[in-house]
Amino acid sequence: MAASRITRRLVDVSWCVLVPLSAVIAYLGLSVGVVAVVSEPILGTVLLNGVVIVLVGAARLSRPQWLAHAPAPRPKSEVPYLGRTVVGYAFLAFLAGQSLALWLYTMGGSADFDESIKTREHAGSTLTLLLTLVAAPIAEEMLFRGLLYPLLRRRVNIIASTLVTTGVFGLLHGNIVQFASALPLAALLALVYERTRLLWPCVLLHLGFNLAATFVPAPALAWLANPVSALLLTTAFAGCALILYQKVTGKPVPAVSNGRGEDWQDGEDEVDEPRAASGSRGFNLPRRR
């Protein structure tokens, strides 16, 4: 029994490593191909996102069983309406991410972030807005919530799947500033997808986040650039995320073990039949002169 638990744990851990690693390698491979054809970085990213949308969309439509996982979505009648709640949590996620990003930027700056700003400025407002408000929200939700998250959920529980997708989502943004700003959003979007099993709510929330990060004036957020604000807002968002988890699942956050030694799983190890069918801006910082 102990050996089988250890084996299952090792398989689960391997799954949490190999699935996102495969997705990242595939994404980077596609990006190399696009860069070989298009030299302009922003235009290339827009085209890369278009390829991701087509490929993941085709997989979701033609092979839904690959992405099906237990448990089946709860009936709407059993789950309270979360529209206003989720919008409020999204606002808090924006503030928490911006505060953490601003604080880190003021502490040590980020050469990669500064370079990304210059790249966007060089590309012009049209391409930048196309990437930030159209291509990135759709492609990133297709990749992370539409592919990576459900694949992880076939083996591990909500919390493990959320943590892994959140970390990979942040890392693919390529710098510490955007990594920090994206973390609360990614955690929220994973829970929203778990509740709805739909991508369009995630895309809309992602779009709203990017819209706010793009058009809210940087001086309006200057008061967030301190460790106290970052700590308080991040802690408040973490608490709200736990509340949302309970509303989504109808149960408290799982303990270290579920009584069977399967703390990574939700009690259903396999899905016998299908039951359900870096381009974000993510920042709003003062520019260095």
N, C-alpha and C positions, 0 to 999 in steps of 0.2 A: 504493500500500500504506500509506504513512504517512498519507495523507488518510483512508483508510478506518478506520485505527486511531484517529485523532483523532475522527472522526465517531462511532465506536462508544463511545469514552470519553465524549464529550459526551452521547450518548443514555443511557449508564449513570448518569452524574451527574444528569442531568435526572430519570431514573426514581427515583433515591434522594431527590430533593427533592419531586417532584410526588406520588408515592404516599403518603408520610407526611403531606404537606401536605393532600392530599385527605381522608385519614382523619381528621385533626385538625379540618378544617373541618366535615366531616360530623358528627363527635362533638359539636363546639361547637354546631352547628345543632340537633341533637337536644336538647342540654342547655337551649338557649334555649326550645325548645318545652315541655320538661318544667317548667322554672321558671315559665313562664306559667300552668301548670295547678296546680302544687304549690309553695307558698311555703316550706315547711320544707326546708332545704338537704339534710339527711341523707336524709330520705324521698325527696326528689327525686332524689338520687344513686342510691338503691336502685332506683327506678323506671327511671331512665336506664340503669342497668346491665342491668335486665331487658330493655329494648328492644334493647340491644346484643346480648345473648345470643340473642334471637329472630332478629334480622336476620342476624347472622354465622352462626348455626347453620343458618338456611335457605339461605344462600349456599353453605355447605360441603356441605350435603346435596344441593342441587339442581344446583349447578354445580361439582363437584369439579375439573373440568378447568381452571377459572380459577386454581386454587391449586396445581396439579401442577407440579413442577419437577424437573429432572435434577440429580444422578443419582438413580436409584431407590434406596430404602433398601437398605442391605446386608443380606443374610440374617443372621438371628440367630446362626447357627452360625459366622459369620465375625467377629463382634464380641464381645469379652469382656463378661461380665455386669458391669454398672456400678452396680447398685443401692446397695450399701454405699458405693461410691466417691462417687456423686452425693449421697447423704445427708451424707457427711462434707464434701463441697465446699459443700453448702447451709449447713451449720453455720458453715463458714469465711466464706461470703458474708454470713451474718447478722452475724458479729462484725466483719468488715471494714466493712460498711455502717453498723452502729451506731457504730463507733469514729469513722469519718469524719463522721457526722452529729453525734455528741456534741461532737467537737472544734470543728466549724464553729459549732455552737450556742453553746458557751461563749465562742468568740472574738467573736462579734458579735450573737448572738441571731437571731431571725427573727419579725418581726411577723406575717407570713402564717401561719407555723406556730403561733404562739400563738393566733391567731384560729381556726385549725382545731381546736385543742384546746377552745376555748370553745364552738364550734359543736357538737362531739360531746357535750360535757358537757350542753349545753342540750337536745339531742335525747334524751338518756337512754341507758341501757346496752343496752336491747333493740334499738333501731334501730341503734345504733353497732355492736353485735356482728353483727347481720344484715348490715350493710354490709361490715364488716371480714373476717368469716369465711365469708360465703356469696356475696353479690352481687359483691364486688370481685374475689376470686380467679377466679371463673368468667368474669365479663365481661371483665376485663382480659386474661386468657389467650386468650379468644375473639378479642378485638380485635388484640392484639399478636402472639401466637404463632400464632393460628388464621387471621388475615387478613393483617396487615401483613408479617410475616416471610416467608410463602410467596410473596406478591406480589413482594417484593424479590428473593427467590431465583430468580425466573424470569429475572432479568437479571444479577444480580451474585452474588459468592461469599459463602461463609458469614461471613467476617470483616466484610465491608462490611455485610451484612444485619444481623448482630449489633450492630455499632456504631450503625447508624441506629435500630434498634428500641430499643436500650438508651437512647439519648439521648432519643428521643421519649417513651418510657415514664417516664423520670425527669422530664422537663419537665411532663408532664400532671399530676404530683402537686402542682404549684403553688407550691412553696417550696423553698429551697435545702437545708433539712434533710432532707425526704423525698426530694428529688432525689438527694442523696448516699447515703442509706440504700438506695435502690432499685437503684442501678447494678450492684453485684455480682450481685444476684438476677436482674436482667434478662439479663445476659450468660450466666449459668448456664442459665436457662430456654430461651434461644435454642438452646444446644447440646443440651439435652435434647430439644427438639422436633426438631431436625435428626436426631438419632439415632433417635427413635421414630416421628416423624410422628403422634404422638398428643397430645391435649391433656390427658387426665386426669393423667398424671404431672406436668405443669406446674402444673395446678390444685392438686394435693396439696402440691407443694413451696411454692407460693405461699401456700397455707393455713397450712402449718407455719411459714413466715416470719412471717405476720401474727399467728398464735397466739403465737409467742414474743415478738414485739414488744409484744403486748397484755398478756401476763400475767407476763413476767419483770420483777421489781421493778427500778425505775430505779437504786436504790443498788447493785444487783449489777453494773451495767454502768458505774459511775462511773469505774472504773480505765481505761476505754477512752478517756476524754475528753482525749487528748493527741496531739500530732503524731507522736510516736514510734510509739505503738500503731497509729495510723491508717496510717502509712507501711508498717510491717512487715506488718500484716494485709492491706492492699491489695496489696502486692507478693507476699505469699504466695498470695493468691487469684489474682492474675494468672498466676503460675506454674502453679497447679493448673488454671486455665482452659486454658492452652496444652497441658498434658498431656491434659486431657479432649478438646480439639480433635483431638489426634493419635489418641486412642482412637476417637473418633467417626468420623473420616474415614479412618483407616488410613494417613495420610500426614503429613509434617511441615508446619508452618506455611508457606504459600506465600511465596516471595521476592517482590521488587518486581515482577518480570515472570516469566511462565511460559515465556518463550522465543519467544512469538509476539506479545508486546506487549499481552497481554490479562490484565493483573494483577488486574482486577476480576472476572474470570470463572473458572470451574472447568474450562474446556475444552469445555463443551457449551453452545453459545450459545442454542439453542432447544429447546423441548419440543414435538415434533410430536404426541405422544399423551400423555394423562394416564397417569402411572405411580403415582400415589398419590391416593388420594382427598384516677375518681382517688380511687379510694376506698380503696386500700390504706393500712393504717396505717403500716407500714414504719418505725417509730421507737419509742423507749422512752426518753423524756427526762424529767428532773426539771422540774416545772412551776414557773413563776415565781409568786411571791406578790406 
